[in-house]
């Protein structure tokens, strides 16, 4: 690289102001995929999410604000190469900055329910191998239902007063998923048992229900404890001491003071392991911590599917 290549301080300041979503909207719009009213990902990186002015690359637990950070942290560009590239784009065409509308002021409203839950039952029991009795329990207790508009699964999260505050949509015919506008991640999908001092933590609602199914399949009672999905929410930081625990976990513990033991059943990948380590770092002195992530499978649902298919194959012999 030539030593004459440089960027002025004023130009660098303009480069640093360019957030990642505005970069894609202005200079690479065909790469963008919109998941919801305030959530975007890209065709190249499905685990890259942009919302509320920030971006997070979940597969490698990296995050930030600017497009410059993205090119350095995710695309592995040298600082000067990335800065000069973005500066040339800005000089050629001044970007229109995308003002992200925070969900904080969006009124939360659950999607309309379908007249039946046939599609949801088929998807969760056949494709995801979740026990039908457990799915019906959740339907009966308004924890999930079938969306009238597109027949997706709606997972509902309640606050400590049992008011619905969160909802996640999961398609039954594709991998599409999103949070419903106005949802509070602090009140994500959970099942509470006030008589138990144990809490099991999962990344997704489907993993949570898969774990209950594994318990039931092994002859154990599946509603004896507390279960929480943290919907992949974790604060990203360069150092572990700069991070915080996921907001859903913090909120649950704030309102359930009886918890003494926490079982972390997060995904068996870098993001899941990093989040597990962060939670243990912050809570190890307050609670008895256990790691229950799957060893040979990516997540709890994959483990359930593997065991179910294996059992079916044995019965066919």
BELVEN-V933742 format. One record per residue. N is the residue number from 1. BURIAL is + if it has 9 or more other ideal C-beta (glycine too) atoms within 8 Angstrom, else -. Layout:
# BELVEN-V933742
n->N burial->BURIAL
n->N burial->BURIAL
This chain:
# BELVEN-V933742
n->1 burial->-
n->2 burial->-
n->3 burial->-
n->4 burial->-
n->5 burial->-
n->6 burial->-
n->7 burial->+
n->8 burial->-
n->9 burial->-
n->10 burial->-
n->11 burial->+
n->12 burial->+
n->13 burial->-
n->14 burial->+
n->15 burial->+
n->16 burial->-
n->17 burial->-
n->18 burial->+
n->19 burial->+
n->20 burial->+
n->21 burial->+
n->22 burial->+
n->23 burial->+
n->24 burial->+
n->25 burial->+
n->26 burial->+
n->27 burial->+
n->28 burial->-
n->29 burial->-
n->30 burial->-
n->31 burial->-
n->32 burial->+
n->33 burial->-
n->34 burial->-
n->35 burial->+
n->36 burial->+
n->37 burial->-
n->38 burial->+
n->39 burial->+
n->40 burial->+
n->41 burial->+
n->42 burial->+
n->43 burial->-
n->44 burial->-
n->45 burial->+
n->46 burial->-
n->47 burial->+
n->48 burial->+
n->49 burial->+
n->50 burial->+
n->51 burial->+
n->52 burial->-
n->53 burial->-
n->54 burial->+
n->55 burial->+
n->56 burial->+
n->57 burial->+
n->58 burial->+
n->59 burial->-
n->60 burial->-
n->61 burial->+
n->62 burial->+
n->63 burial->-
n->64 burial->+
n->65 burial->-
n->66 burial->+
n->67 burial->+
n->68 burial->+
n->69 burial->+
n->70 burial->+
n->71 burial->+
n->72 burial->+
n->73 burial->+
n->74 burial->+
n->75 burial->-
n->76 burial->-
n->77 burial->+
n->78 burial->-
n->79 burial->-
n->80 burial->+
n->81 burial->+
n->82 burial->+
n->83 burial->+
n->84 burial->+
n->85 burial->+
n->86 burial->+
n->87 burial->+
n->88 burial->-
n->89 burial->+
n->90 burial->+
n->91 burial->-
n->92 burial->-
n->93 burial->-
n->94 burial->-
n->95 burial->+
n->96 burial->-
n->97 burial->-
n->98 burial->-
n->99 burial->-
n->100 burial->+
n->101 burial->-
n->102 burial->-
n->103 burial->+
n->104 burial->-
n->105 burial->-
n->106 burial->+
n->107 burial->-
n->108 burial->+
n->109 burial->-
n->110 burial->+
n->111 burial->+
n->112 burial->-
n->113 burial->+
n->114 burial->+
n->115 burial->-
n->116 burial->-
n->117 burial->+
n->118 burial->-
n->119 burial->+
n->120 burial->+
n->121 burial->+
n->122 burial->+
n->123 burial->+
n->124 burial->+
n->125 burial->+
n->126 burial->-
n->127 burial->-
n->128 burial->+
n->129 burial->+
n->130 burial->+
n->131 burial->+
n->132 burial->-
n->133 burial->-
n->134 burial->+
n->135 burial->+
n->136 burial->+
n->137 burial->+
n->138 burial->+
n->139 burial->+
n->140 burial->-
n->141 burial->-
n->142 burial->-
n->143 burial->+
n->144 burial->+
n->145 burial->+
n->146 burial->+
n->147 burial->+
n->148 burial->+
n->149 burial->-
n->150 burial->-
n->151 burial->+
n->152 burial->+
n->153 burial->+
n->154 burial->+
n->155 burial->+
n->156 burial->+
n->157 burial->+
n->158 burial->+
n->159 burial->+
n->160 burial->-
n->161 burial->-
n->162 burial->-
n->163 burial->-
n->164 burial->+
n->165 burial->+
n->166 burial->+
n->167 burial->+
n->168 burial->+
n->169 burial->+
n->170 burial->+
n->171 burial->+
n->172 burial->+
n->173 burial->-
n->174 burial->-
n->175 burial->-
n->176 burial->+
n->177 burial->-
n->178 burial->+
n->179 burial->+
n->180 burial->+
n->181 burial->+
n->182 burial->+
n->183 burial->+
n->184 burial->+
n->185 burial->+
n->186 burial->+
n->187 burial->+
n->188 burial->+
n->189 burial->+
n->190 burial->+
n->191 burial->+
n->192 burial->-
n->193 burial->+
n->194 burial->-
n->195 burial->-
n->196 burial->+
n->197 burial->-
n->198 burial->+
n->199 burial->+
n->200 burial->+
n->201 burial->+
n->202 burial->+
n->203 burial->+
n->204 burial->+
n->205 burial->+
n->206 burial->+
n->207 burial->+
n->208 burial->+
n->209 burial->+
n->210 burial->+
n->211 burial->+
n->212 burial->+
n->213 burial->+
n->214 burial->+
n->215 burial->+
n->216 burial->+
n->217 burial->-
n->218 burial->-
n->219 burial->-
n->220 burial->-
n->221 burial->-
n->222 burial->+
n->223 burial->-
n->224 burial->-
n->225 burial->+
n->226 burial->+
n->227 burial->+
n->228 burial->+
n->229 burial->+
n->230 burial->+
n->231 burial->+
n->232 burial->-
n->233 burial->+
n->234 burial->+
n->235 burial->-
n->236 burial->+
n->237 burial->-
n->238 burial->-
n->239 burial->-
n->240 burial->-
n->241 burial->-
n->242 burial->-
n->243 burial->+
n->244 burial->-
n->245 burial->+
n->246 burial->+
n->247 burial->+
n->248 burial->+
n->249 burial->+
n->250 burial->+
n->251 burial->+
n->252 burial->+
n->253 burial->+
n->254 burial->-
n->255 burial->-
n->256 burial->+
n->257 burial->-
n->258 burial->-
n->259 burial->+
n->260 burial->-
n->261 burial->+
n->262 burial->+
n->263 burial->+
n->264 burial->+
n->265 burial->+
n->266 burial->+
n->267 burial->+
n->268 burial->+
n->269 burial->-
n->270 burial->-
n->271 burial->+
n->272 burial->+
n->273 burial->+
n->274 burial->+
n->275 burial->+
n->276 burial->+
n->277 burial->+
n->278 burial->+
n->279 burial->+
n->280 burial->+
n->281 burial->+
n->282 burial->+
n->283 burial->+
n->284 burial->-
n->285 burial->-
n->286 burial->-
n->287 burial->+
n->288 burial->-
n->289 burial->+
n->290 burial->-
n->291 burial->-
n->292 burial->-
n->293 burial->+
n->294 burial->+
n->295 burial->-
n->296 burial->-
n->297 burial->+
n->298 burial->-
n->299 burial->+
n->300 burial->+
n->301 burial->+
n->302 burial->+
n->303 burial->+
n->304 burial->+
n->305 burial->+
n->306 burial->+
n->307 burial->+
n->308 burial->+
n->309 burial->+
n->310 burial->-
n->311 burial->-
n->312 burial->-
n->313 burial->-
n->314 burial->-
n->315 burial->-
n->316 burial->-
n->317 burial->-
